[in-house]
């Protein structure tokens, strides 16, 4: 029984770990954009675009690609749907 749980945990970690780095990068950009917007009075979307341009290299290759692709497709569509409500 313990080996099944361990095997399942290893499989889940192998699937989730590649996503975490990219989602963390996207979340960091979002939080930084909101912080800059609150302190400097500009629109958060503008700051997010500028920060995203600065961190574009993360989406080209490396460990963050999968998570950034998920954030830029699935999470972005979900956010737009929430705005539509």
N, C-alpha and C positions, 0 to 999 in steps of 0.2 A: 504494500500500500504506500509506504513512504517513497519507494522508488518511482511510482506513478506520479505522485505529487511533485517530486523533485524534477522529473522529466517534463511535466507540464509547466512548472515554473521556469525551467530553462527555455522551453519553447516560447513562452509568453515574453520573457526577457529578450530573446533574440528578435522577436517581432516588434517590440515596443521601443527598444533602445535606439534603433536608427531614427525613429520618429522624434524622440525627445530632444535631440540636439537642434533640429530645425525648428520645432515648435517653440523651444526656448529662445532661439534667436528671433523669431517672429514676435513672440511675446515681449521680449526685451525692447524691440523697436517700437511696439505699440505703447508700452509703458513710458519709454523715454519721450515719445512724441506727445503723449498726454501731459507729462511733467513740463516739457518745454512750452506747451500751449498754456498751461496754467500760470507759469511764471513770466512768460514774455508776451502773452496776449494774442498770439497769432493762431490761425486755425490748426487744429491737431492734424488734419489731413495733409496740410502742407509740410509740416514737420515730419510726418510719417513718410511722405514721398521723398523728402530730402535724405532722411536717414536710410530709407530703403535703397536709394541710389548709392549711398556710401557703402552699404553692406551687400551690394549686388554680387560681389565676388563669391559669397557663401553659397549662392544658388547655382553656380557653374560646375563645381566639383567639390568633392570632400564629403565629410560625414553629415552635413546639414541638408543635403539636397532633397532627400526623401521627405523630411519634415516640412521643409519650405514648400515643396510641391503640394503637400496635403493642406497646409495653411493657405496657400494661394488659390486653391481650387475649392475644396470642400468647406473649409471654415469661412472663406470669403463669401461663398454663395449663401451659407447659412446666415451670415451677418446682413447681407443685402435683403434676404427674405424677412429678417426681423425688422429691418428698417421699413419694409413695405407694409408691415402690420400697423 
